[in-house]
């Protein structure tokens, strides 16, 4: 007895007849993949017909039926492949339209950053002194008491050595205690120890003091130290150098004056004031290097003279830009920072 696949084959013929219309209705690759699974996949009528071939005992009939099934599957698969090519082309064209870029439009430039006003002030002042022939040096922020005080002729009884003014990190033997430097002046001694005169150097950097933050004070701020040592340097050289700096930084019509002051490491000492916004404002401290400092570093005070000066970078920025409150410079508010780009 032979088994016929008459009804399943009729269903396959109907499937073949309906396939073109169903395939044409698939508008996306996802829809086409789902339809392919229905028409020729593992659960399709074609797969079911192939599984029933084993029930046909007559070899010739089984071969003819299998060939017919494969022909139908091949035709349907060919239609699916052709439709897939058309759909992929249409989707690619749509993507090209949606992703099109007008290359004639101006580019979108990323927002450029800039240095903070304090850093740009440091850079500009350093550039001025480099133009006057100075070199640039840096030093440690954690300093010994010897370099921070003793080498600069600051006596043991000076109030700046007290814990109320200075931030100590390690209490050791006398002169070996470690502290956060209170000024950039220790680099005067360190630099002179390592370099023979003539010496012309500026030292920018952060310094630390036990101050509460307010409109004019901060426990952390920036300074720039200057030192010039050579044969025959006079107070006139000091005044001429700093007057030249002030005119370059604040404007060519800037007036300055020097008022006597006291610093342990300079003698004589002075404050330099500048006339701006209708009033005189203190800018920096300066003076001729005290011979005692030369003796600490091994310079001959009979042969060499020199001058030193120190200024706060925040103060320079505030005076130049008319900023009344130091905390403005420390605020991370972009509306403030963008004014000084």
C-alpha positions in Angstrom: 0.0 0.0 0.0 1.4 3.5 -1.0 0.7 6.7 0.9 0.0 9.9 -1.1 0.8 13.4 -0.1 -2.0 14.8 -2.2 -3.5 17.2 0.4 -0.2 18.5 1.7 1.0 19.0 -1.8 -2.2 20.9 -2.7 -1.5 23.1 0.4 2.1 23.7 -0.8 0.8 24.8 -4.2 -1.6 27.2 -2.5 1.3 28.5 -0.4 3.3 29.1 -3.6 0.4 30.9 -5.3 -0.2 33.2 -2.3 3.5 33.8 -1.6 4.1 36.7 -4.0 1.4 38.8 -2.5 2.4 38.1 1.1 6.1 38.8 0.3 5.3 42.0 -1.4 3.5 43.3 1.7 6.6 42.9 3.8 8.0 46.5 4.2 10.9 45.9 6.6 13.6 43.3 7.1 12.1 42.3 10.4 8.7 41.6 8.7 10.5 39.7 5.9 12.4 37.5 8.5 9.1 36.6 10.2 7.5 35.8 6.9 10.4 33.6 5.8 10.1 31.6 8.9 6.4 31.0 8.2 6.9 30.1 4.5 10.1 28.0 4.5 11.2 27.7 8.2 11.1 24.8 10.6 7.5 25.2 11.4 6.3 25.9 7.8 4.1 23.6 5.7 7.2 22.8 3.5 9.1 21.5 6.6 6.0 19.4 7.5 5.8 17.9 4.0 9.4 17.0 4.0 9.0 15.1 7.3 6.2 13.0 5.7 8.3 11.9 2.7 9.5 8.9 4.7 6.0 7.5 4.7 6.1 7.0 0.9 7.2 3.5 0.1 7.6 3.8 -3.6 11.0 5.2 -4.3 10.1 6.8 -7.6 7.1 8.5 -6.2 9.1 9.6 -3.1 11.8 11.2 -5.3 9.3 13.0 -7.5 7.4 14.3 -4.5 10.6 15.5 -2.8 11.7 17.3 -6.0 8.3 19.0 -6.2 8.7 20.2 -2.5 12.2 21.5 -3.1 11.1 23.3 -6.3 8.3 25.1 -4.4 10.7 25.9 -1.5 13.3 27.2 -4.0 10.8 29.4 -5.8 9.5 30.9 -2.5 13.1 31.4 -1.2 14.0 33.2 -4.4 11.1 35.6 -4.1 12.0 36.3 -0.5 15.7 37.0 -1.4 14.6 39.3 -4.2 12.3 41.2 -1.9 15.0 41.3 0.8 17.3 43.0 -1.7 14.6 45.6 -2.5 13.8 46.3 1.1 17.5 46.7 2.1 18.0 49.1 -0.7 14.9 51.1 0.3 16.0 51.2 4.0 19.5 52.3 3.1 18.2 55.1 0.9 16.0 56.2 3.8 18.9 56.2 6.2 21.0 58.2 3.7 18.2 60.8 3.5 17.7 61.0 7.2 21.5 61.1 8.0 22.4 63.5 5.2 24.8 66.2 6.2 25.1 69.5 4.4 28.9 69.9 4.2 28.5 73.5 3.2 27.2 74.4 6.7 29.7 75.9 9.1 31.1 73.4 11.6 30.1 73.2 15.2 33.1 74.1 17.2 33.5 72.7 20.7 33.4 75.2 23.5 37.0 76.2 24.3 38.3 76.2 27.8 40.7 78.7 29.2 43.0 79.3 32.2 41.5 80.5 35.4 42.1 84.3 36.0 44.6 83.6 38.7 46.7 81.3 36.5 46.5 83.7 33.5 47.7 86.5 35.9 50.7 84.3 37.0 51.5 83.5 33.4 51.4 87.1 32.3 53.5 88.4 35.1 56.1 85.6 34.6 56.3 86.5 31.0 57.0 90.1 31.9 59.9 89.2 34.1 61.2 86.6 31.6 61.3 89.5 29.1 63.4 91.4 31.6 65.9 88.6 31.7 64.7 86.6 34.6 64.6 82.8 34.8 61.7 80.8 36.4 62.1 78.4 39.3 59.7 76.4 41.5 60.2 75.0 45.0 58.5 72.6 47.5 55.2 73.6 49.2 56.2 71.5 52.3 59.2 73.4 53.6 61.6 73.2 56.5 61.5 75.8 59.2 65.2 76.7 58.4 64.4 77.7 54.8 61.1 79.3 55.6 62.3 81.4 58.5 65.9 81.1 59.7 67.7 81.4 56.3 65.6 84.6 55.7 66.8 86.2 58.9 63.4 85.8 60.6 64.1 85.5 64.4 62.7 82.7 66.6 60.6 85.3 68.4 58.8 86.5 65.2 55.0 86.0 65.4 54.9 84.3 62.0 56.6 81.2 63.5 53.6 80.7 65.9 51.1 77.9 65.2 48.4 80.6 65.1 50.0 81.9 61.8 51.7 78.9 60.3 50.5 75.4 59.4 53.0 72.8 60.7 53.0 69.3 59.3 55.7 67.7 61.5 57.2 68.8 64.8 60.9 67.8 64.9 64.1 69.2 66.1 64.7 73.0 65.8 65.1 74.1 62.2 64.0 70.7 61.0 60.3 71.1 61.6 58.1 70.7 58.4 55.5 73.2 57.6 53.4 74.5 54.7 55.4 77.4 53.3 54.0 80.8 54.3 55.6 82.6 51.3 57.7 81.7 48.2 60.7 83.5 49.8 62.4 80.2 50.9 63.4 79.7 47.3 65.6 82.7 47.6 67.9 80.7 49.9 67.4 77.4 48.0 68.2 79.0 44.6 71.3 80.9 45.8 72.6 77.7 47.4 72.5 75.9 44.1 73.5 78.8 41.8 76.4 81.2 41.8 75.7 84.9 41.1 74.7 86.7 39.1 71.1 85.6 39.9 67.9 86.8 38.3 64.9 84.5 39.1 61.2 84.6 39.7 59.4 81.9 41.7 55.6 81.5 41.3 53.7 79.1 43.6 51.1 78.5 46.2 51.5 79.5 49.9 49.6 78.6 53.0 48.7 80.6 56.1 46.3 80.0 59.0 43.8 82.6 57.9 40.1 82.5 57.8 38.6 83.1 54.4 37.0 86.5 53.9 37.0 89.3 51.3 40.7 89.8 51.4 42.2 86.6 53.0 42.4 82.9 52.2 44.4 80.1 53.8 45.7 79.1 50.3 46.8 81.7 47.8 49.4 82.3 45.1 52.6 84.4 45.3 55.4 85.4 43.0 58.8 85.9 44.4 61.6 87.8 42.6 65.3 87.9 43.3 68.2 89.8 41.6 71.8 89.5 42.9 74.8 90.9 41.1 77.7 93.3 41.6 76.6 96.9 42.0 72.9 96.5 42.2 71.2 99.4 43.9 67.8 100.5 45.2 67.5 102.4 42.0 67.6 99.1 40.1 64.8 97.8 42.3 62.6 100.8 41.8 63.2 100.9 38.0 62.5 97.2 37.6 59.2 97.2 39.6 58.1 100.5 37.9 58.7 98.9 34.5 56.7 95.8 35.6 53.8 98.0 36.8 53.6 99.9 33.6 53.6 96.7 31.5 50.9 95.0 33.7 48.6 97.9 34.6 49.3 100.3 31.7 51.9 102.7 30.5 50.5 105.7 32.5 50.7 103.8 35.9 52.3 105.8 38.7 54.1 104.0 41.6 55.6 105.1 44.9 57.7 103.3 47.5 56.9 103.6 51.2 59.4 102.5 53.9 58.4 99.2 55.5 60.0 96.3 57.5 60.9 92.8 56.3 63.5 90.7 58.1 65.1 89.5 54.9 65.5 92.9 53.2 67.2 96.1 54.4 66.1 98.7 53.5 62.5 97.5 52.8 59.5 99.1 51.2 56.0 98.6 50.0 55.2 99.6 46.4 51.9 101.3 45.8 50.2 102.1 42.5 47.8 104.9 41.7 44.6 103.4 40.2 40.9 104.3 40.2 41.7 107.6 41.9 43.6 106.1 44.8 46.9 104.6 45.9 46.8 100.8 46.5 49.5 98.7 48.0 50.7 96.1 45.5 53.8 94.3 46.9 56.6 94.2 49.3 60.3 94.6 48.3 63.7 95.7 49.4 67.5 95.2 49.2 68.5 91.7 50.3 69.8 91.7 53.9 73.5 90.7 54.0 72.5 88.1 56.7 70.7 86.2 54.0 73.8 86.2 51.8 75.8 84.8 54.7 73.4 81.9 55.1 73.8 80.8 51.5 77.5 81.5 51.1 77.4 84.7 49.0 79.9 87.4 49.7 78.0 90.4 51.0 81.0 92.6 50.5 81.0 91.8 46.7 77.3 91.3 45.9 74.2 93.2 46.5 70.7 92.4 45.4 67.0 93.1 45.7 63.9 90.9 46.3 60.2 91.4 46.0 57.0 89.4 46.5 53.5 89.9 45.4 50.2 88.0 45.7 48.7 86.9 42.4 45.1 87.2 43.6 45.8 90.8 44.7 47.3 91.6 41.3 44.2 90.2 39.5 41.8 92.0 41.9 43.5 95.4 41.5 43.7 95.1 37.7 40.1 94.0 37.2 38.4 95.9 40.0 37.4 92.8 42.0 36.5 93.8 45.6 36.0 90.3 47.1 38.7 87.6 46.9 36.0 84.9 47.2 34.8 85.9 43.7 38.0 84.3 42.3 37.5 81.1 44.3 33.9 80.6 43.3 33.2 77.9 40.6 30.3 79.9 39.2 30.8 79.9 35.4 29.0 83.3 35.1 31.8 84.8 37.0 34.7 82.9 35.4 33.5 83.6 31.8 33.9 87.3 32.4 37.6 86.9 32.4 38.1 84.5 29.4 
